[in-house]
């Protein structure tokens, strides 16, 4: 398993997440964190999806998910990319 570790997720320790939503999302629409990376990918039938990669603790993750919900964006996926973050 490449890129994984045995580090457990906790409520207070940041972890890296990859969040996928439909459509083309611009950073200006989501002003969140300068370290949030947004990549536009293309799914089946050339439908754009936005893939956000960011490092957040659980409280910040919930805040970001609420912001996406408030924008009317359904979640395609939320994946924890487990790695040591210091």
DRENDO-1510 file (C-alpha; in Angstrom, 1 decimal, always signed):
<recs>
REC; n; res; u; v; w
REC; 1; UNK; +0.0; +0.0; +0.0 .
REC; 2; UNK; +1.8; +3.0; -1.2 .
REC; 3; UNK; +1.3; +6.4; +0.5 .
REC; 4; UNK; -0.5; +5.0; +3.6 .
REC; 5; UNK; +0.6; +4.8; +7.2 .
REC; 6; UNK; -0.8; +3.5; +10.4 .
REC; 7; UNK; -1.5; +7.0; +11.8 .
REC; 8; UNK; -5.0; +7.2; +13.2 .
REC; 9; UNK; -7.4; +10.1; +12.5 .
REC; 10; UNK; -8.2; +12.2; +15.6 .
REC; 11; UNK; -10.5; +15.2; +16.2 .
REC; 12; UNK; -7.6; +17.6; +17.0 .
REC; 13; UNK; -4.9; +16.5; +14.6 .
REC; 14; UNK; -4.8; +17.7; +11.0 .
REC; 15; UNK; -5.1; +15.2; +8.2 .
REC; 16; UNK; -5.0; +15.5; +4.4 .
REC; 17; UNK; -8.3; +15.2; +2.6 .
REC; 18; UNK; -9.4; +15.0; -1.0 .
REC; 19; UNK; -13.0; +16.2; -1.6 .
REC; 20; UNK; -14.7; +15.8; -5.0 .
REC; 21; UNK; -17.7; +17.8; -6.1 .
REC; 22; UNK; -19.4; +18.2; -9.5 .
REC; 23; UNK; -18.7; +21.3; -11.7 .
REC; 24; UNK; -15.9; +23.7; -12.0 .
REC; 25; UNK; -15.1; +25.3; -8.7 .
REC; 26; UNK; -12.9; +28.4; -8.5 .
REC; 27; UNK; -10.8; +29.4; -5.5 .
REC; 28; UNK; -12.6; +32.7; -5.5 .
REC; 29; UNK; -15.9; +30.9; -4.9 .
REC; 30; UNK; -14.6; +29.0; -2.0 .
REC; 31; UNK; -12.2; +31.3; -0.2 .
REC; 32; UNK; -11.0; +28.9; +2.4 .
REC; 33; UNK; -7.3; +28.4; +2.8 .
REC; 34; UNK; -4.4; +29.4; +0.6 .
REC; 35; UNK; -3.1; +25.8; +0.9 .
REC; 36; UNK; -6.3; +24.3; -0.6 .
REC; 37; UNK; -5.5; +23.0; -4.1 .
REC; 38; UNK; -8.3; +22.7; -6.6 .
REC; 39; UNK; -7.9; +20.6; -9.7 .
REC; 40; UNK; -10.6; +20.3; -12.4 .
REC; 41; UNK; -11.0; +16.8; -13.7 .
REC; 42; UNK; -13.3; +15.4; -16.4 .
REC; 43; UNK; -15.6; +12.5; -15.6 .
REC; 44; UNK; -17.8; +10.4; -18.0 .
REC; 45; UNK; -19.5; +12.3; -20.8 .
REC; 46; UNK; -17.0; +15.2; -20.3 .
REC; 47; UNK; -18.6; +16.4; -17.1 .
REC; 48; UNK; -16.2; +18.6; -15.0 .
REC; 49; UNK; -15.6; +17.7; -11.4 .
REC; 50; UNK; -13.5; +19.7; -8.9 .
REC; 51; UNK; -11.1; +17.9; -6.7 .
REC; 52; UNK; -10.0; +19.8; -3.6 .
REC; 53; UNK; -6.9; +18.7; -1.7 .
REC; 54; UNK; -6.3; +20.3; +1.8 .
REC; 55; UNK; -5.0; +19.6; +5.2 .
REC; 56; UNK; -7.6; +20.2; +7.9 .
REC; 57; UNK; -8.5; +19.1; +11.4 .
REC; 58; UNK; -12.0; +17.6; +11.9 .
REC; 59; UNK; -13.6; +20.9; +12.9 .
REC; 60; UNK; -12.3; +22.7; +9.8 .
REC; 61; UNK; -13.3; +19.7; +7.6 .
REC; 62; UNK; -16.9; +20.0; +8.8 .
REC; 63; UNK; -16.8; +23.8; +8.2 .
REC; 64; UNK; -15.6; +23.2; +4.6 .
REC; 65; UNK; -18.3; +20.6; +4.0 .
REC; 66; UNK; -20.9; +22.9; +5.3 .
REC; 67; UNK; -19.7; +25.7; +3.0 .
REC; 68; UNK; -19.9; +23.3; +0.0 .
REC; 69; UNK; -23.4; +22.3; +1.1 .
REC; 70; UNK; -24.4; +26.0; +1.3 .
REC; 71; UNK; -23.2; +26.4; -2.2 .
REC; 72; UNK; -25.6; +23.6; -3.3 .
REC; 73; UNK; -22.7; +21.3; -4.3 .
REC; 74; UNK; -23.4; +17.6; -3.6 .
REC; 75; UNK; -20.4; +15.5; -2.5 .
REC; 76; UNK; -19.1; +12.9; -4.9 .
REC; 77; UNK; -16.5; +11.7; -2.4 .
REC; 78; UNK; -14.5; +12.7; +0.7 .
REC; 79; UNK; -11.3; +10.7; +1.2 .
REC; 80; UNK; -8.8; +10.8; +3.9 .
REC; 81; UNK; -5.2; +10.5; +2.6 .
REC; 82; UNK; -3.6; +9.2; +5.7 .
REC; 83; UNK; +0.0; +10.4; +6.2 .
REC; 84; UNK; +2.0; +11.9; +9.0 .
REC; 85; UNK; +1.5; +15.7; +9.1 .
REC; 86; UNK; +3.7; +17.6; +11.5 .
</recs>
